Amino acid sequence: MPFARPAVMGVLNVTPDSFSDGGAFLEPPAAIAHALRMRSDGADLVDVGGESTRPGARPVPADEELRRVMPVIEGLADAGIPLSIDTSKATVAGAATRAGAVLVNDVTALRGDPGMAAVVAGSGAELCLMHMRGDPATMQDDPRYGDVVSEVRAFLEQRLGFAVAEGIPEERVWLDPGIGFGKTLAHNLELLRRLDEIVAVGRPVVVGVSRKRFLGALTGRAEADRVAGGVAANVLAYQRGAHMFRVHDVAQTRDALAVAAATVGPAADMEME
Ligand code: HH2
């Protein structure tokens, strides 16, 4: 396990249209400066993405995605920043891991590109498999589940089995319930409330709640003002066993998790022995 719990993954969207920071980091110098700031704020790794997956987003061609992310990845790898690549394309994952990315964050869970599993297997990188209902263009059109937690868990177990069958060692796989990806407010809250059932699969769990729409629905706040709501959700997810937290607001999340870990985490357990 390359990252101790709790680990913080800082979000770096090199896109014009991401839902909360679209356009802010399109130029490599601005993106690199922001990543260095997140690192000094306590990010364990920086997740670089060149394609928005917000509800309604349109796919980006591979050459455009490469053009956006590679100068940033190369600059950050040179600076020694641990990197993750947020992509569903094998060519992008291949280029990023060759440049030094240590984790492939695939929101399609190896369903988006038939070449992805082989690239990840050959790269030696970690892999995050995320649950998504449908695709970003349509995923928020009336999503329905019988029991959302059982269905997400069964999906993640199936995708984990697929990854292992494709030659990716189980020890390298992370699982993510995909908060906001084809889910209503009630679905997102049920997944967070019963996150221990996803943790029980036995692989480390990543959660991405940062600035998302469900926080706006609960607080009435715009994206940039959802930090406190996100911190609350991340602390609750930590308590239920989540390992890694994907966030835009690294410093605040790091502080909250330090307090949570000291209170209910392994350090607190050890002191009681
Ligand atoms: N959420 C987003 C993107 N990638 N990856 C994982 N593993 N888990 C998530 O919850 C997750 C993700 C969406 O957030 P963001 O990157 O801020 O926005 P956009 O997709 O518009 O770029």
py3Dmol code that shows the C-alpha trace and the ligand (Angstrom):
import py3Dmol

protein = """\
ATOM      1  CA  MET A   1       0.000   0.000   0.000  1.00  0.00           C
ATOM      2  CA  PRO A   2       1.843   3.110  -1.188  1.00  0.00           C
ATOM      3  CA  PHE A   3      -0.356   5.603   0.718  1.00  0.00           C
ATOM      4  CA  ALA A   4      -1.029   5.559   4.457  1.00  0.00           C
ATOM      5  CA  ARG A   5      -4.588   6.112   5.670  1.00  0.00           C
ATOM      6  CA  PRO A   6      -5.953   8.766   5.556  1.00  0.00           C
ATOM      7  CA  ALA A   7      -4.481   9.863   2.218  1.00  0.00           C
ATOM      8  CA  VAL A   8      -5.454  13.049   0.405  1.00  0.00           C
ATOM      9  CA  MET A   9      -5.630  13.213  -3.394  1.00  0.00           C
ATOM     10  CA  GLY A  10      -5.599  16.808  -4.673  1.00  0.00           C
ATOM     11  CA  VAL A  11      -7.749  17.501  -7.754  1.00  0.00           C
ATOM     12  CA  LEU A  12      -6.106  19.201 -10.731  1.00  0.00           C
ATOM     13  CA  ASN A  13      -8.462  19.658 -13.663  1.00  0.00           C
ATOM     14  CA  VAL A  14      -6.646  20.805 -16.806  1.00  0.00           C
ATOM     15  CA  THR A  15      -9.956  21.434 -18.556  1.00  0.00           C
ATOM     16  CA  PRO A  16     -12.012  24.418 -19.721  1.00  0.00           C
ATOM     17  CA  ASP A  17     -15.279  23.001 -18.343  1.00  0.00           C
ATOM     18  CA  SER A  18     -14.880  21.156 -15.019  1.00  0.00           C
ATOM     19  CA  PHE A  19     -17.782  21.946 -12.715  1.00  0.00           C
ATOM     20  CA  SER A  20     -15.932  23.856  -9.998  1.00  0.00           C
ATOM     21  CA  ASP A  21     -12.529  24.883 -11.379  1.00  0.00           C
ATOM     22  CA  GLY A  22     -12.989  24.691 -15.171  1.00  0.00           C
ATOM     23  CA  GLY A  23     -10.571  26.987 -17.021  1.00  0.00           C
ATOM     24  CA  ALA A  24      -8.555  27.951 -13.929  1.00  0.00           C
ATOM     25  CA  PHE A  25      -5.601  25.641 -14.656  1.00  0.00           C
ATOM     26  CA  LEU A  26      -5.571  25.217 -18.455  1.00  0.00           C
ATOM     27  CA  GLU A  27      -2.130  26.798 -18.832  1.00  0.00           C
ATOM     28  CA  PRO A  28       0.670  24.493 -17.614  1.00  0.00           C
ATOM     29  CA  PRO A  29       2.391  27.099 -15.378  1.00  0.00           C
ATOM     30  CA  ALA A  30      -0.883  27.794 -13.508  1.00  0.00           C
ATOM     31  CA  ALA A  31      -1.612  24.059 -13.215  1.00  0.00           C
ATOM     32  CA  ILE A  32       1.877  23.250 -11.941  1.00  0.00           C
ATOM     33  CA  ALA A  33       1.809  26.106  -9.416  1.00  0.00           C
ATOM     34  CA  HIS A  34      -1.569  24.901  -8.098  1.00  0.00           C
ATOM     35  CA  ALA A  35      -0.312  21.315  -7.772  1.00  0.00           C
ATOM     36  CA  LEU A  36       2.782  22.454  -5.858  1.00  0.00           C
ATOM     37  CA  ARG A  37       0.527  24.432  -3.537  1.00  0.00           C
ATOM     38  CA  MET A  38      -1.693  21.373  -2.951  1.00  0.00           C
ATOM     39  CA  ARG A  39       1.404  19.296  -2.228  1.00  0.00           C
ATOM     40  CA  SER A  40       2.654  21.802   0.345  1.00  0.00           C
ATOM     41  CA  ASP A  41      -0.874  21.866   1.820  1.00  0.00           C
ATOM     42  CA  GLY A  42      -0.521  18.123   2.462  1.00  0.00           C
ATOM     43  CA  ALA A  43      -1.704  16.263  -0.652  1.00  0.00           C
ATOM     44  CA  ASP A  44      -0.248  12.735  -0.838  1.00  0.00           C
ATOM     45  CA  LEU A  45      -0.710  12.788  -4.586  1.00  0.00           C
ATOM     46  CA  VAL A  46      -2.193  15.020  -7.290  1.00  0.00           C
ATOM     47  CA  ASP A  47      -4.874  13.668  -9.639  1.00  0.00           C
ATOM     48  CA  VAL A  48      -4.451  15.251 -13.084  1.00  0.00           C
ATOM     49  CA  GLY A  49      -7.450  15.150 -15.423  1.00  0.00           C
ATOM     50  CA  GLY A  50      -7.950  16.499 -18.950  1.00  0.00           C
ATOM     51  CA  GLU A  51     -11.596  15.532 -19.478  1.00  0.00           C
ATOM     52  CA  SER A  52     -14.504  16.750 -17.372  1.00  0.00           C
ATOM     53  CA  THR A  53     -16.945  14.080 -16.211  1.00  0.00           C
ATOM     54  CA  ARG A  54     -19.502  16.523 -14.807  1.00  0.00           C
ATOM     55  CA  PRO A  55     -23.131  15.663 -15.591  1.00  0.00           C
ATOM     56  CA  GLY A  56     -23.780  16.469 -19.253  1.00  0.00           C
ATOM     57  CA  ALA A  57     -20.075  16.657 -20.204  1.00  0.00           C
ATOM     58  CA  ARG A  58     -19.033  15.727 -23.755  1.00  0.00           C
ATOM     59  CA  PRO A  59     -16.107  13.359 -24.424  1.00  0.00           C
ATOM     60  CA  VAL A  60     -12.707  14.835 -25.352  1.00  0.00           C
ATOM     61  CA  PRO A  61     -10.586  13.239 -28.160  1.00  0.00           C
ATOM     62  CA  ALA A  62      -7.405  11.478 -26.980  1.00  0.00           C
ATOM     63  CA  ASP A  63      -5.012  13.873 -28.743  1.00  0.00           C
ATOM     64  CA  GLU A  64      -6.648  16.873 -27.069  1.00  0.00           C
ATOM     65  CA  GLU A  65      -6.587  15.171 -23.664  1.00  0.00           C
ATOM     66  CA  LEU A  66      -2.876  14.342 -24.115  1.00  0.00           C
ATOM     67  CA  ARG A  67      -2.151  17.919 -25.184  1.00  0.00           C
ATOM     68  CA  ARG A  68      -3.786  19.207 -21.998  1.00  0.00           C
ATOM     69  CA  VAL A  69      -2.307  16.850 -19.419  1.00  0.00           C
ATOM     70  CA  MET A  70       1.140  15.798 -20.588  1.00  0.00           C
ATOM     71  CA  PRO A  71       3.038  19.105 -20.121  1.00  0.00           C
ATOM     72  CA  VAL A  72       1.607  19.288 -16.614  1.00  0.00           C
ATOM     73  CA  ILE A  73       2.395  15.664 -15.785  1.00  0.00           C
ATOM     74  CA  GLU A  74       5.945  15.988 -17.091  1.00  0.00           C
ATOM     75  CA  GLY A  75       6.504  19.201 -15.133  1.00  0.00           C
ATOM     76  CA  LEU A  76       5.146  17.709 -11.912  1.00  0.00           C
ATOM     77  CA  ALA A  77       7.006  14.413 -12.334  1.00  0.00           C
ATOM     78  CA  ASP A  78      10.230  16.429 -12.706  1.00  0.00           C
ATOM     79  CA  ALA A  79       9.357  18.209  -9.466  1.00  0.00           C
ATOM     80  CA  GLY A  80       8.942  14.832  -7.713  1.00  0.00           C
ATOM     81  CA  ILE A  81       5.181  15.150  -7.078  1.00  0.00           C
ATOM     82  CA  PRO A  82       3.374  11.767  -6.798  1.00  0.00           C
ATOM     83  CA  LEU A  83       0.761  11.726  -9.555  1.00  0.00           C
ATOM     84  CA  SER A  84      -2.442  10.040 -10.514  1.00  0.00           C
ATOM     85  CA  ILE A  85      -3.975  10.295 -13.988  1.00  0.00           C
ATOM     86  CA  ASP A  86      -7.763  10.718 -14.161  1.00  0.00           C
ATOM     87  CA  THR A  87      -8.585   9.190 -17.529  1.00  0.00           C
ATOM     88  CA  SER A  88     -10.564   6.414 -19.175  1.00  0.00           C
ATOM     89  CA  LYS A  89      -8.295   6.276 -22.244  1.00  0.00           C
ATOM     90  CA  ALA A  90      -5.485   3.730 -22.591  1.00  0.00           C
ATOM     91  CA  THR A  91      -3.244   6.055 -24.610  1.00  0.00           C
ATOM     92  CA  VAL A  92      -3.476   8.779 -21.963  1.00  0.00           C
ATOM     93  CA  ALA A  93      -2.914   6.319 -19.101  1.00  0.00           C
ATOM     94  CA  GLY A  94       0.064   4.832 -20.965  1.00  0.00           C
ATOM     95  CA  ALA A  95       1.732   8.190 -21.601  1.00  0.00           C
ATOM     96  CA  ALA A  96       1.089   9.379 -18.048  1.00  0.00           C
ATOM     97  CA  THR A  97       2.423   6.232 -16.366  1.00  0.00           C
ATOM     98  CA  ARG A  98       5.506   6.239 -18.601  1.00  0.00           C
ATOM     99  CA  ALA A  99       6.084   9.818 -17.415  1.00  0.00           C
ATOM    100  CA  GLY A 100       5.798   8.670 -13.801  1.00  0.00           C
ATOM    101  CA  ALA A 101       2.111   8.608 -12.712  1.00  0.00           C
ATOM    102  CA  VAL A 102       1.699   5.978  -9.989  1.00  0.00           C
ATOM    103  CA  LEU A 103      -2.084   5.556 -10.108  1.00  0.00           C
ATOM    104  CA  VAL A 104      -4.627   5.333 -12.939  1.00  0.00           C
ATOM    105  CA  ASN A 105      -7.993   6.731 -11.865  1.00  0.00           C
ATOM    106  CA  ASP A 106     -10.528   5.316 -14.329  1.00  0.00           C
ATOM    107  CA  VAL A 107     -14.091   6.538 -13.689  1.00  0.00           C
ATOM    108  CA  THR A 108     -15.370   3.915 -16.160  1.00  0.00           C
ATOM    109  CA  ALA A 109     -13.759   1.057 -14.181  1.00  0.00           C
ATOM    110  CA  LEU A 110     -12.046  -0.404 -17.298  1.00  0.00           C
ATOM    111  CA  ARG A 111     -15.240  -0.239 -19.400  1.00  0.00           C
ATOM    112  CA  GLY A 112     -14.341   2.878 -21.399  1.00  0.00           C
ATOM    113  CA  ASP A 113     -11.436   1.573 -23.468  1.00  0.00           C
ATOM    114  CA  PRO A 114     -10.707  -2.086 -24.287  1.00  0.00           C
ATOM    115  CA  GLY A 115      -6.970  -1.368 -24.176  1.00  0.00           C
ATOM    116  CA  MET A 116      -6.964   0.105 -20.670  1.00  0.00           C
ATOM    117  CA  ALA A 117      -6.555  -3.077 -18.592  1.00  0.00           C
ATOM    118  CA  ALA A 118      -3.419  -4.163 -20.487  1.00  0.00           C
ATOM    119  CA  VAL A 119      -1.860  -0.717 -20.164  1.00  0.00           C
ATOM    120  CA  VAL A 120      -2.469  -0.648 -16.399  1.00  0.00           C
ATOM    121  CA  ALA A 121      -1.273  -4.248 -15.965  1.00  0.00           C
ATOM    122  CA  GLY A 122       1.959  -3.498 -17.846  1.00  0.00           C
ATOM    123  CA  SER A 123       2.610  -0.179 -16.115  1.00  0.00           C
ATOM    124  CA  GLY A 124       2.871  -1.423 -12.546  1.00  0.00           C
ATOM    125  CA  ALA A 125       0.624   1.488 -11.462  1.00  0.00           C
ATOM    126  CA  GLU A 126      -2.164   1.364  -8.913  1.00  0.00           C
ATOM    127  CA  LEU A 127      -5.706   1.429 -10.315  1.00  0.00           C
ATOM    128  CA  CYS A 128      -8.865   3.078  -8.980  1.00  0.00           C
ATOM    129  CA  LEU A 129     -12.109   1.482 -10.196  1.00  0.00           C
ATOM    130  CA  MET A 130     -15.115   3.803  -9.784  1.00  0.00           C
ATOM    131  CA  HIS A 131     -18.825   3.077  -9.991  1.00  0.00           C
ATOM    132  CA  MET A 132     -20.779   5.124 -12.531  1.00  0.00           C
ATOM    133  CA  ARG A 133     -24.338   4.566 -13.719  1.00  0.00           C
ATOM    134  CA  GLY A 134     -24.468   5.196 -17.503  1.00  0.00           C
ATOM    135  CA  ASP A 135     -22.113   7.882 -18.836  1.00  0.00           C
ATOM    136  CA  PRO A 136     -21.637  11.552 -17.932  1.00  0.00           C
ATOM    137  CA  ALA A 137     -23.890  12.734 -20.785  1.00  0.00           C
ATOM    138  CA  THR A 138     -26.960  10.970 -19.344  1.00  0.00           C
ATOM    139  CA  MET A 139     -26.102   9.652 -15.881  1.00  0.00           C
ATOM    140  CA  GLN A 140     -28.279  12.106 -13.928  1.00  0.00           C
ATOM    141  CA  ASP A 141     -31.419  11.337 -15.988  1.00  0.00           C
ATOM    142  CA  ASP A 142     -33.566   9.756 -13.271  1.00  0.00           C
ATOM    143  CA  PRO A 143     -31.109   7.203 -11.814  1.00  0.00           C
ATOM    144  CA  ARG A 144     -32.852   4.299 -10.022  1.00  0.00           C
ATOM    145  CA  TYR A 145     -31.590   1.393  -7.946  1.00  0.00           C
ATOM    146  CA  GLY A 146     -33.197  -1.343  -5.850  1.00  0.00           C
ATOM    147  CA  ASP A 147     -30.635  -1.085  -3.053  1.00  0.00           C
ATOM    148  CA  VAL A 148     -27.957   1.360  -4.186  1.00  0.00           C
ATOM    149  CA  VAL A 149     -25.258   0.112  -1.795  1.00  0.00           C
ATOM    150  CA  SER A 150     -25.650  -3.571  -2.740  1.00  0.00           C
ATOM    151  CA  GLU A 151     -25.665  -2.707  -6.434  1.00  0.00           C
ATOM    152  CA  VAL A 152     -22.580  -0.491  -6.221  1.00  0.00           C
ATOM    153  CA  ARG A 153     -20.796  -3.128  -4.148  1.00  0.00           C
ATOM    154  CA  ALA A 154     -21.679  -5.930  -6.596  1.00  0.00           C
ATOM    155  CA  PHE A 155     -20.490  -3.778  -9.515  1.00  0.00           C
ATOM    156  CA  LEU A 156     -17.165  -3.000  -7.826  1.00  0.00           C
ATOM    157  CA  GLU A 157     -16.615  -6.680  -6.964  1.00  0.00           C
ATOM    158  CA  GLN A 158     -17.328  -7.614 -10.571  1.00  0.00           C
ATOM    159  CA  ARG A 159     -14.929  -4.980 -11.919  1.00  0.00           C
ATOM    160  CA  LEU A 160     -12.260  -6.037  -9.400  1.00  0.00           C
ATOM    161  CA  GLY A 161     -12.629  -9.625 -10.666  1.00  0.00           C
ATOM    162  CA  PHE A 162     -12.294  -8.390 -14.248  1.00  0.00           C
ATOM    163  CA  ALA A 163      -9.165  -6.364 -13.435  1.00  0.00           C
ATOM    164  CA  VAL A 164      -7.527  -9.355 -11.738  1.00  0.00           C
ATOM    165  CA  ALA A 165      -8.457 -11.624 -14.658  1.00  0.00           C
ATOM    166  CA  GLU A 166      -6.764  -9.101 -16.970  1.00  0.00           C
ATOM    167  CA  GLY A 167      -3.499  -9.386 -15.027  1.00  0.00           C
ATOM    168  CA  ILE A 168      -3.740  -6.465 -12.584  1.00  0.00           C
ATOM    169  CA  PRO A 169      -2.755  -7.701  -9.106  1.00  0.00           C
ATOM    170  CA  GLU A 170      -5.575  -7.296  -6.590  1.00  0.00           C
ATOM    171  CA  GLU A 171      -3.159  -5.551  -4.182  1.00  0.00           C
ATOM    172  CA  ARG A 172      -2.944  -2.652  -6.622  1.00  0.00           C
ATOM    173  CA  VAL A 173      -6.696  -1.996  -6.912  1.00  0.00           C
ATOM    174  CA  TRP A 174      -8.668   0.732  -5.134  1.00  0.00           C
ATOM    175  CA  LEU A 175     -12.463   1.030  -5.169  1.00  0.00           C
ATOM    176  CA  ASP A 176     -14.663   4.151  -5.313  1.00  0.00           C
ATOM    177  CA  PRO A 177     -18.477   4.309  -4.988  1.00  0.00           C
ATOM    178  CA  GLY A 178     -18.600   7.239  -7.453  1.00  0.00           C
ATOM    179  CA  ILE A 179     -20.451   9.884  -5.458  1.00  0.00           C
ATOM    180  CA  GLY A 180     -22.550  11.951  -7.884  1.00  0.00           C
ATOM    181  CA  PHE A 181     -22.124   9.609 -10.860  1.00  0.00           C
ATOM    182  CA  GLY A 182     -25.670   8.522 -11.706  1.00  0.00           C
ATOM    183  CA  LYS A 183     -27.016   9.056  -8.187  1.00  0.00           C
ATOM    184  CA  THR A 184     -29.663  11.173  -6.527  1.00  0.00           C
ATOM    185  CA  LEU A 185     -29.099  13.035  -3.266  1.00  0.00           C
ATOM    186  CA  ALA A 186     -30.638  10.098  -1.380  1.00  0.00           C
ATOM    187  CA  HIS A 187     -28.366   7.608  -3.196  1.00  0.00           C
ATOM    188  CA  ASN A 188     -25.237   9.621  -2.361  1.00  0.00           C
ATOM    189  CA  LEU A 189     -26.199   9.879   1.307  1.00  0.00           C
ATOM    190  CA  GLU A 190     -27.052   6.170   1.553  1.00  0.00           C
ATOM    191  CA  LEU A 191     -23.652   5.288   0.052  1.00  0.00           C
ATOM    192  CA  LEU A 192     -21.840   7.503   2.549  1.00  0.00           C
ATOM    193  CA  ARG A 193     -23.926   6.263   5.491  1.00  0.00           C
ATOM    194  CA  ARG A 194     -23.244   2.605   4.607  1.00  0.00           C
ATOM    195  CA  LEU A 195     -19.723   3.046   3.209  1.00  0.00           C
ATOM    196  CA  ASP A 196     -18.508   0.292   5.561  1.00  0.00           C
ATOM    197  CA  GLU A 197     -20.279  -2.190   3.258  1.00  0.00           C
ATOM    198  CA  ILE A 198     -18.045  -1.076   0.361  1.00  0.00           C
ATOM    199  CA  VAL A 199     -14.956  -1.115   2.619  1.00  0.00           C
ATOM    200  CA  ALA A 200     -15.883  -4.716   3.520  1.00  0.00           C
ATOM    201  CA  VAL A 201     -14.986  -5.814  -0.037  1.00  0.00           C
ATOM    202  CA  GLY A 202     -11.425  -5.688   1.263  1.00  0.00           C
ATOM    203  CA  ARG A 203      -9.741  -3.155  -0.989  1.00  0.00           C
ATOM    204  CA  PRO A 204      -8.915   0.439   0.040  1.00  0.00           C
ATOM    205  CA  VAL A 205     -11.726   2.865  -0.730  1.00  0.00           C
ATOM    206  CA  VAL A 206     -11.419   6.291  -2.377  1.00  0.00           C
ATOM    207  CA  VAL A 207     -14.207   8.866  -1.985  1.00  0.00           C
ATOM    208  CA  GLY A 208     -14.760  11.987  -4.059  1.00  0.00           C
ATOM    209  CA  VAL A 209     -17.340  14.318  -2.532  1.00  0.00           C
ATOM    210  CA  SER A 210     -15.486  17.590  -3.054  1.00  0.00           C
ATOM    211  CA  ARG A 211     -17.731  20.563  -3.948  1.00  0.00           C
ATOM    212  CA  LYS A 212     -20.303  18.226  -5.499  1.00  0.00           C
ATOM    213  CA  ARG A 213     -23.915  19.038  -6.252  1.00  0.00           C
ATOM    214  CA  PHE A 214     -25.349  17.011  -3.356  1.00  0.00           C
ATOM    215  CA  LEU A 215     -23.469  19.333  -0.967  1.00  0.00           C
ATOM    216  CA  GLY A 216     -25.077  22.309  -2.704  1.00  0.00           C
ATOM    217  CA  ALA A 217     -28.499  20.681  -2.336  1.00  0.00           C
ATOM    218  CA  LEU A 218     -27.934  20.250   1.415  1.00  0.00           C
ATOM    219  CA  THR A 219     -26.329  23.644   2.157  1.00  0.00           C
ATOM    220  CA  GLY A 220     -27.679  25.944  -0.554  1.00  0.00           C
ATOM    221  CA  ARG A 221     -24.098  26.997  -1.358  1.00  0.00           C
ATOM    222  CA  ALA A 222     -22.214  27.477  -4.656  1.00  0.00           C
ATOM    223  CA  GLU A 223     -19.280  25.174  -5.558  1.00  0.00           C
ATOM    224  CA  ALA A 224     -16.434  27.185  -3.984  1.00  0.00           C
ATOM    225  CA  ASP A 225     -18.374  27.562  -0.707  1.00  0.00           C
ATOM    226  CA  ARG A 226     -18.984  23.835  -0.185  1.00  0.00           C
ATOM    227  CA  VAL A 227     -15.717  23.184   1.655  1.00  0.00           C
ATOM    228  CA  ALA A 228     -17.215  22.727   5.124  1.00  0.00           C
ATOM    229  CA  GLY A 229     -19.914  20.423   3.770  1.00  0.00           C
ATOM    230  CA  GLY A 230     -17.265  18.361   2.002  1.00  0.00           C
ATOM    231  CA  VAL A 231     -15.094  18.186   5.108  1.00  0.00           C
ATOM    232  CA  ALA A 232     -18.061  16.826   7.088  1.00  0.00           C
ATOM    233  CA  ALA A 233     -18.745  14.154   4.454  1.00  0.00           C
ATOM    234  CA  ASN A 234     -15.057  13.177   4.282  1.00  0.00           C
ATOM    235  CA  VAL A 235     -14.737  12.848   8.057  1.00  0.00           C
ATOM    236  CA  LEU A 236     -17.829  10.622   8.151  1.00  0.00           C
ATOM    237  CA  ALA A 237     -16.413   8.554   5.280  1.00  0.00           C
ATOM    238  CA  TYR A 238     -13.119   8.248   7.157  1.00  0.00           C
ATOM    239  CA  GLN A 239     -14.945   6.969  10.214  1.00  0.00           C
ATOM    240  CA  ARG A 240     -16.621   4.312   8.059  1.00  0.00           C
ATOM    241  CA  GLY A 241     -13.255   3.137   6.746  1.00  0.00           C
ATOM    242  CA  ALA A 242     -12.455   5.152   3.598  1.00  0.00           C
ATOM    243  CA  HIS A 243      -8.744   5.345   2.863  1.00  0.00           C
ATOM    244  CA  MET A 244      -8.233   8.140   0.312  1.00  0.00           C
ATOM    245  CA  PHE A 245     -10.060  11.458  -0.098  1.00  0.00           C
ATOM    246  CA  ARG A 246     -10.178  13.200  -3.485  1.00  0.00           C
ATOM    247  CA  VAL A 247     -10.546  16.942  -2.857  1.00  0.00           C
ATOM    248  CA  HIS A 248     -10.034  20.417  -4.280  1.00  0.00           C
ATOM    249  CA  ASP A 249      -9.497  21.974  -0.832  1.00  0.00           C
ATOM    250  CA  VAL A 250      -6.471  20.110   0.461  1.00  0.00           C
ATOM    251  CA  ALA A 251      -5.422  22.119   3.523  1.00  0.00           C
ATOM    252  CA  GLN A 252      -8.862  22.107   5.155  1.00  0.00           C
ATOM    253  CA  THR A 253      -9.369  18.412   4.443  1.00  0.00           C
ATOM    254  CA  ARG A 254      -5.905  17.500   5.742  1.00  0.00           C
ATOM    255  CA  ASP A 255      -6.591  19.312   9.036  1.00  0.00           C
ATOM    256  CA  ALA A 256     -10.013  17.719   9.474  1.00  0.00           C
ATOM    257  CA  LEU A 257      -8.638  14.245   8.778  1.00  0.00           C
ATOM    258  CA  ALA A 258      -5.745  14.780  11.203  1.00  0.00           C
ATOM    259  CA  VAL A 259      -8.275  15.475  13.942  1.00  0.00           C
ATOM    260  CA  ALA A 260     -10.522  12.589  12.870  1.00  0.00           C
ATOM    261  CA  ALA A 261      -7.609  10.148  12.719  1.00  0.00           C
ATOM    262  CA  ALA A 262      -6.304  11.185  16.134  1.00  0.00           C
ATOM    263  CA  THR A 263      -9.800  10.798  17.585  1.00  0.00           C
ATOM    264  CA  VAL A 264     -11.122   7.606  16.043  1.00  0.00           C
ATOM    265  CA  GLY A 265      -8.272   6.257  13.911  1.00  0.00           C
ATOM    266  CA  PRO A 266      -5.457   3.760  14.500  1.00  0.00           C
ATOM    267  CA  ALA A 267      -3.473   6.232  16.656  1.00  0.00           C
ATOM    268  CA  ALA A 268      -6.380   6.535  19.116  1.00  0.00           C
ATOM    269  CA  ASP A 269      -6.763   2.719  19.180  1.00  0.00           C
ATOM    270  CA  MET A 270      -3.077   2.296  19.999  1.00  0.00           C
ATOM    271  CA  GLU A 271      -3.193   4.736  22.873  1.00  0.00           C
ATOM    272  CA  MET A 272      -6.033   2.789  24.431  1.00  0.00           C
ATOM    273  CA  GLU A 273      -4.129  -0.514  24.407  1.00  0.00           C
TER     274      GLU A 273
END
"""
ligand_1 = """\
22
HH2
N -15.145 12.748 -9.327
C -14.849 13.521 -10.382
C -13.805 13.162 -11.256
N -13.051 12.068 -11.034
N -12.545 10.169 -9.705
C -12.809 9.382 -8.655
N -12.066 8.285 -8.409
N -13.844 9.672 -7.792
C -14.645 10.762 -7.961
O -15.588 10.957 -7.157
C -14.389 11.619 -9.080
C -13.320 11.287 -9.966
C -15.640 14.756 -10.644
O -15.082 15.869 -10.021
P -14.122 16.960 -10.707
O -12.872 16.336 -11.223
O -13.909 18.046 -9.746
O -14.978 17.571 -11.891
P -15.006 17.339 -13.460
O -15.339 15.900 -13.714
O -16.080 18.286 -13.951
O -13.650 17.664 -14.023
"""
view = py3Dmol.view(width=600, height=400)
view.addModel(protein, "pdb")
view.setStyle({"model": 0}, {"cartoon": {"style": "trace"}})
view.addModel(ligand_1, "xyz")
view.setStyle({"model": 1}, {"stick": {}})
view.zoomTo()
view.show()
